[in-house]
Amino acid sequence: MPQEKTFFSGVHINGVIYTFGGYDAYDKAQLSWCEYYDMNKDVWHNSPHDNPNGKVEFKLNRERS
């Protein structure tokens, strides 16, 4: 995981593990992004924040190039 965090949600879909939100492990600040792990490529990615108004919305990226 690129950033150590706690109290986040997660889901596994078709070989990709998505994590949502949570809290920074050190600063205890609330996080508002999604990270995903491609199990086949053994690589973590950050999912882009979709809403320019600052609302927390995520797109599940199913890119498998």
N, CA, C and O atoms as a printed pandas DataFrame, in Angstrom:
     atom_number atom_name residue_name chain_id  residue_number  x_coord  y_coord  z_coord
0              1         N          MET        A               1    0.859   -1.174    0.000
1              2        CA          MET        A               1    0.000    0.000    0.000
2              3         C          MET        A               1    0.905    1.237    0.000
3              4         O          MET        A               1    1.811    1.335    0.827
4              5         N          PRO        A               2    0.670    2.177   -0.915
5              6        CA          PRO        A               2    1.541    3.360   -1.012
6              7         C          PRO        A               2    1.590    4.194    0.261
7              8         O          PRO        A               2    2.649    4.710    0.618
8              9         N          GLN        A               3    0.467    4.331    0.947
9             10        CA          GLN        A               3    0.427    5.123    2.176
10            11         C          GLN        A               3   -0.149    4.272    3.292
11            12         O          GLN        A               3   -1.194    3.640    3.135
12            13         N          GLU        A               4    0.545    4.264    4.417
13            14        CA          GLU        A               4    0.047    3.511    5.557
14            15         C          GLU        A               4   -1.195    4.203    6.100
15            16         O          GLU        A               4   -1.173    5.398    6.392
16            17         N          LYS        A               5   -2.293    3.430    6.233
17            18        CA          LYS        A               5   -3.541    4.010    6.719
18            19         C          LYS        A               5   -4.307    2.989    7.542
19            20         O          LYS        A               5   -4.004    1.796    7.508
20            21         N          THR        A               6   -5.305    3.468    8.284
21            22        CA          THR        A               6   -6.115    2.617    9.145
22            23         C          THR        A               6   -7.589    2.898    8.897
23            24         O          THR        A               6   -7.936    3.911    8.290
24            25         N          PHE        A               7   -8.458    2.007    9.362
25            26        CA          PHE        A               7   -9.914    2.173    9.321
26            27         C          PHE        A               7  -10.440    2.497    7.920
27            28         O          PHE        A               7  -11.270    3.392    7.758
28            29         N          PHE        A               8   -9.963    1.778    6.923
29            30        CA          PHE        A               8  -10.414    1.986    5.549
30            31         C          PHE        A               8  -11.310    0.832    5.114
31            32         O          PHE        A               8  -11.300   -0.234    5.730
32            33         N          SER        A               9  -12.073    1.044    4.067
33            34        CA          SER        A               9  -12.896   -0.008    3.474
34            35         C          SER        A               9  -12.141   -0.614    2.313
35            36         O          SER        A               9  -11.284    0.035    1.714
36            37         N          GLY        A              10  -12.456   -1.843    1.998
37            38        CA          GLY        A              10  -11.793   -2.494    0.881
38            39         C          GLY        A              10  -12.699   -3.516    0.217
39            40         O          GLY        A              10  -13.635   -4.034    0.825
40            41         N          VAL        A              11  -12.398   -3.794   -1.045
41            42        CA          VAL        A              11  -13.163   -4.789   -1.793
42            43         C          VAL        A              11  -12.230   -5.422   -2.827
43            44         O          VAL        A              11  -11.329   -4.764   -3.348
44            45         N          HIS        A              12  -12.456   -6.702   -3.115
45            46        CA          HIS        A              12  -11.692   -7.425   -4.133
46            47         C          HIS        A              12  -12.618   -7.694   -5.317
47            48         O          HIS        A              12  -13.674   -8.307   -5.154
48            49         N          ILE        A              13  -12.225   -7.235   -6.512
49            50        CA          ILE        A              13  -13.007   -7.462   -7.731
50            51         C          ILE        A              13  -12.054   -7.895   -8.838
51            52         O          ILE        A              13  -11.162   -7.142   -9.229
52            53         N          ASN        A              14  -12.244   -9.095   -9.334
53            54        CA          ASN        A              14  -11.498   -9.603  -10.494
54            55         C          ASN        A              14   -9.983   -9.393  -10.402
55            56         O          ASN        A              14   -9.382   -8.878  -11.344
56            57         N          GLY        A              15   -9.373   -9.769   -9.319
57            58        CA          GLY        A              15   -7.920   -9.678   -9.202
58            59         C          GLY        A              15   -7.381   -8.308   -8.834
59            60         O          GLY        A              15   -6.171   -8.086   -8.874
60            61         N          VAL        A              16   -8.279   -7.377   -8.471
61            62        CA          VAL        A              16   -7.859   -6.039   -8.048
62            63         C          VAL        A              16   -8.446   -5.771   -6.665
63            64         O          VAL        A              16   -9.637   -5.984   -6.435
64            65         N          ILE        A              17   -7.598   -5.300   -5.743
65            66        CA          ILE        A              17   -8.055   -4.934   -4.402
66            67         C          ILE        A              17   -8.148   -3.415   -4.334
67            68         O          ILE        A              17   -7.157   -2.716   -4.549
68            69         N          TYR        A              18   -9.338   -2.908   -4.035
69            70        CA          TYR        A              18   -9.574   -1.461   -3.913
70            71         C          TYR        A              18   -9.685   -1.104   -2.441
71            72         O          TYR        A              18  -10.346   -1.813   -1.682
72            73         N          THR        A              19   -9.043   -0.007   -2.026
73            74        CA          THR        A              19   -9.194    0.511   -0.664
74            75         C          THR        A              19   -9.757    1.928   -0.758
75            76         O          THR        A              19   -9.375    2.697   -1.640
76            77         N          PHE        A              20  -10.667    2.268    0.157
77            78        CA          PHE        A              20  -11.361    3.549    0.126
78            79         C          PHE        A              20  -11.226    4.268    1.459
79            80         O          PHE        A              20  -11.438    3.677    2.518
80            81         N          GLY        A              21  -10.869    5.555    1.399
81            82        CA          GLY        A              21  -10.867    6.402    2.600
82            83         C          GLY        A              21   -9.963    5.900    3.702
83            84         O          GLY        A              21   -8.887    5.360    3.445
84            85         N          GLY        A              22  -10.408    6.081    4.924
85            86        CA          GLY        A              22   -9.640    5.694    6.101
86            87         C          GLY        A              22   -8.972    6.905    6.737
87            88         O          GLY        A              22   -9.343    8.051    6.483
88            89         N          TYR        A              23   -7.978    6.621    7.569
89            90        CA          TYR        A              23   -7.244    7.670    8.279
90            91         C          TYR        A              23   -5.743    7.455    8.098
91            92         O          TYR        A              23   -5.263    6.322    8.080
92            93         N          ASP        A              24   -5.017    8.550    7.967
93            94        CA          ASP        A              24   -3.559    8.491    7.904
94            95         C          ASP        A              24   -3.065    7.851    9.198
95            96         O          ASP        A              24   -3.517    8.214   10.285
96            97         N          ALA        A              25   -2.150    6.912    9.086
97            98        CA          ALA        A              25   -1.687    6.158   10.251
98            99         C          ALA        A              25   -0.946    7.018   11.272
99           100         O          ALA        A              25   -0.913    6.665   12.451
100          101         N          TYR        A              26   -0.354    8.132   10.853
101          102        CA          TYR        A              26    0.449    8.946   11.765
102          103         C          TYR        A              26   -0.253   10.242   12.161
103          104         O          TYR        A              26   -0.313   10.580   13.343
104          105         N          ASP        A              27   -0.784   10.968   11.177
105          106        CA          ASP        A              27   -1.423   12.260   11.465
106          107         C          ASP        A              27   -2.869   12.125   11.910
107          108         O          ASP        A              27   -3.460   13.085   12.404
108          109         N          LYS        A              28   -3.443   10.938   11.740
109          110        CA          LYS        A              28   -4.845   10.668   12.088
110          111         C          LYS        A              28   -5.807   11.568   11.317
111          112         O          LYS        A              28   -6.912   11.837   11.787
112          113         N          ALA        A              29   -5.395   12.035   10.133
113          114        CA          ALA        A              29   -6.250   12.862    9.285
114          115         C          ALA        A              29   -7.086   11.958    8.382
115          116         O          ALA        A              29   -6.606   10.936    7.891
116          117         N          GLN        A              30   -8.349   12.349    8.170
117          118        CA          GLN        A              30   -9.228   11.560    7.324
118          119         C          GLN        A              30   -8.775   11.637    5.863
119          120         O          GLN        A              30   -8.443   12.715    5.369
120          121         N          LEU        A              31   -8.763   10.499    5.181
121          122        CA          LEU        A              31   -8.345   10.427    3.784
122          123         C          LEU        A              31   -9.563   10.330    2.873
123          124         O          LEU        A              31  -10.572    9.730    3.244
124          125         N          SER        A              32   -9.471   10.913    1.690
125          126        CA          SER        A              32  -10.623   10.914    0.779
126          127         C          SER        A              32  -10.221   10.449   -0.615
127          128         O          SER        A              32  -10.569   11.085   -1.610
128          129         N          TRP        A              33   -9.489    9.342   -0.688
129          130        CA          TRP        A              33   -9.133    8.823   -1.996
130          131         C          TRP        A              33   -9.165    7.306   -1.983
131          132         O          TRP        A              33   -9.314    6.660   -0.946
132          133         N          CYS        A              34   -9.019    6.773   -3.182
133          134        CA          CYS        A              34   -9.025    5.331   -3.392
134          135         C          CYS        A              34   -7.667    4.908   -3.929
135          136         O          CYS        A              34   -7.079    5.587   -4.770
136          137         N          GLU        A              35   -7.184    3.793   -3.440
137          138        CA          GLU        A              35   -5.978    3.182   -3.996
138          139         C          GLU        A              35   -6.376    1.779   -4.430
139          140         O          GLU        A              35   -7.272    1.172   -3.843
140          141         N          TYR        A              36   -5.717    1.271   -5.448
141          142        CA          TYR        A              36   -6.025   -0.097   -5.840
142          143         C          TYR        A              36   -4.757   -0.862   -6.172
143          144         O          TYR        A              36   -3.772   -0.303   -6.654
144          145         N          TYR        A              37   -4.815   -2.166   -5.896
145          146        CA          TYR        A              37   -3.678   -3.058   -6.068
146          147         C          TYR        A              37   -4.009   -4.094   -7.129
147          148         O          TYR        A              37   -4.962   -4.858   -6.979
148          149         N          ASP        A              38   -3.229   -4.123   -8.193
149          150        CA          ASP        A              38   -3.381   -5.118   -9.248
150          151         C          ASP        A              38   -2.568   -6.340   -8.838
151          152         O          ASP        A              38   -1.337   -6.315   -8.852
152          153         N          MET        A              39   -3.267   -7.400   -8.475
153          154        CA          MET        A              39   -2.601   -8.596   -7.973
154          155         C          MET        A              39   -1.759   -9.284   -9.047
155          156         O          MET        A              39   -0.732   -9.881   -8.726
156          157         N          ASN        A              40   -2.171   -9.213  -10.308
157          158        CA          ASN        A              40   -1.418   -9.856  -11.386
158          159         C          ASN        A              40   -0.103   -9.144  -11.677
159          160         O          ASN        A              40    0.901   -9.786  -11.985
160          161         N          LYS        A              41   -0.110   -7.816  -11.578
161          162        CA          LYS        A              41    1.092   -7.025  -11.872
162          163         C          LYS        A              41    1.904   -6.700  -10.621
163          164         O          LYS        A              41    3.030   -6.213  -10.720
164          165         N          ASP        A              42    1.332   -6.972   -9.433
165          166        CA          ASP        A              42    1.983   -6.659   -8.154
166          167         C          ASP        A              42    2.342   -5.174   -8.070
167          168         O          ASP        A              42    3.470   -4.811   -7.734
168          169         N          VAL        A              43    1.338   -4.306   -8.388
169          170        CA          VAL        A              43    1.551   -2.857   -8.420
170          171         C          VAL        A              43    0.364   -2.148   -7.760
171          172         O          VAL        A              43   -0.793   -2.507   -7.980
172          173         N          TRP        A              44    0.680   -1.126   -6.940
173          174        CA          TRP        A              44   -0.344   -0.245   -6.366
174          175         C          TRP        A              44   -0.522    0.985   -7.247
175          176         O          TRP        A              44    0.436    1.466   -7.852
176          177         N          HIS        A              45   -1.766    1.500   -7.318
177          178        CA          HIS        A              45   -2.094    2.703   -8.082
178          179         C          HIS        A              45   -2.983    3.605   -7.230
179          180         O          HIS        A              45   -3.684    3.131   -6.336
180          181         N          ASN        A              46   -2.950    4.904   -7.512
181          182        CA          ASN        A              46   -3.899    5.848   -6.920
182          183         C          ASN        A              46   -4.998    6.106   -7.931
183          184         O          ASN        A              46   -4.723    6.382   -9.099
184          185         N          SER        A              47   -6.235    6.016   -7.488
185          186        CA          SER        A              47   -7.366    6.294   -8.367
186          187         C          SER        A              47   -7.634    7.795   -8.340
187          188         O          SER        A              47   -7.634    8.397   -7.266
188          189         N          PRO        A              48   -7.863    8.413   -9.502
189          190        CA          PRO        A              48   -8.086    9.867   -9.533
190          191         C          PRO        A              48   -9.367   10.284   -8.819
191          192         O          PRO        A              48  -10.371    9.573   -8.845
192          193         N          HIS        A              49   -9.310   11.436   -8.189
193          194        CA          HIS        A              49  -10.473   12.043   -7.535
194          195         C          HIS        A              49  -11.329   12.643   -8.636
195          196         O          HIS        A              49  -10.854   13.494   -9.389
196          197         N          ASP        A              50  -12.572   12.221   -8.745
197          198        CA          ASP        A              50  -13.391   12.525   -9.914
198          199         C          ASP        A              50  -14.129   13.856   -9.886
199          200         O          ASP        A              50  -14.423   14.409  -10.946
200          201         N          ASN        A              51  -14.434   14.379   -8.718
201          202        CA          ASN        A              51  -15.313   15.529   -8.629
202          203         C          ASN        A              51  -14.523   16.815   -8.365
203          204         O          ASN        A              51  -13.860   16.922   -7.333
204          205         N          PRO        A              52  -14.580   17.798   -9.282
205          206        CA          PRO        A              52  -13.831   19.042   -9.099
206          207         C          PRO        A              52  -14.359   19.915   -7.948
207          208         O          PRO        A              52  -13.682   20.853   -7.529
208          209         N          ASN        A              53  -15.555   19.614   -7.440
209          210        CA          ASN        A              53  -16.135   20.392   -6.346
210          211         C          ASN        A              53  -15.664   19.931   -4.969
211          212         O          ASN        A              53  -16.094   20.472   -3.950
212          213         N          GLY        A              54  -14.777   18.929   -4.937
213          214        CA          GLY        A              54  -14.263   18.452   -3.664
214          215         C          GLY        A              54  -15.123   17.388   -3.010
215          216         O          GLY        A              54  -14.821   16.960   -1.896
216          217         N          LYS        A              55  -16.186   16.947   -3.670
217          218        CA          LYS        A              55  -17.017   15.881   -3.144
218          219         C          LYS        A              55  -16.285   14.556   -3.322
219          220         O          LYS        A              55  -15.604   14.345   -4.325
220          221         N          VAL        A              56  -16.427   13.682   -2.363
221          222        CA          VAL        A              56  -15.723   12.408   -2.446
222          223         C          VAL        A              56  -16.493   11.460   -3.366
223          224         O          VAL        A              56  -17.549   10.943   -3.001
224          225         N          GLU        A              57  -15.955   11.245   -4.549
225          226        CA          GLU        A              57  -16.509   10.291   -5.498
226          227         C          GLU        A              57  -15.346    9.553   -6.132
227          228         O          GLU        A              57  -14.311   10.153   -6.423
228          229         N          PHE        A              58  -15.507    8.269   -6.347
229          230        CA          PHE        A              58  -14.427    7.484   -6.926
230          231         C          PHE        A              58  -14.925    6.700   -8.124
231          232         O          PHE        A              58  -16.071    6.251   -8.166
232          233         N          LYS        A              59  -14.059    6.547   -9.077
233          234        CA          LYS        A              59  -14.296    5.705  -10.231
234          235         C          LYS        A              59  -13.443    4.465  -10.047
235          236         O          LYS        A              59  -12.243    4.575   -9.798
236          237         N          LEU        A              60  -14.031    3.300  -10.164
237          238        CA          LEU        A              60  -13.225    2.081  -10.092
238          239         C          LEU        A              60  -12.555    1.897  -11.443
239          240         O          LEU        A              60  -13.222    1.726  -12.464
240          241         N          ASN        A              61  -11.256    1.934  -11.438
241          242        CA          ASN        A              61  -10.478    1.854  -12.656
242          243         C          ASN        A              61  -10.223    0.391  -12.979
243          244         O          ASN        A              61   -9.555   -0.307  -12.217
244          245         N          ARG        A              62  -10.750   -0.077  -14.102
245          246        CA          ARG        A              62  -10.581   -1.482  -14.485
246          247         C          ARG        A              62   -9.572   -1.631  -15.601
247          248         O          ARG        A              62   -9.622   -2.595  -16.365
248          249         N          GLU        A              63   -8.667   -0.693  -15.699
249          250        CA          GLU        A              63   -7.633   -0.713  -16.727
250          251         C          GLU        A              63   -6.722   -1.917  -16.495
251          252         O          GLU        A              63   -6.173   -2.085  -15.406
252          253         N          ARG        A              64   -6.569   -2.734  -17.499
253          254        CA          ARG        A              64   -5.743   -3.936  -17.366
254          255         C          ARG        A              64   -4.798   -4.047  -18.557
255          256         O          ARG        A              64   -4.784   -5.074  -19.235
256          257         N          SER        A              65   -4.012   -3.014  -18.820
257          258        CA          SER        A              65   -3.121   -3.046  -19.980
258          259         C          SER        A              65   -1.890   -3.863  -19.736
259          260         O          SER        A              65   -1.044   -3.984  -20.621
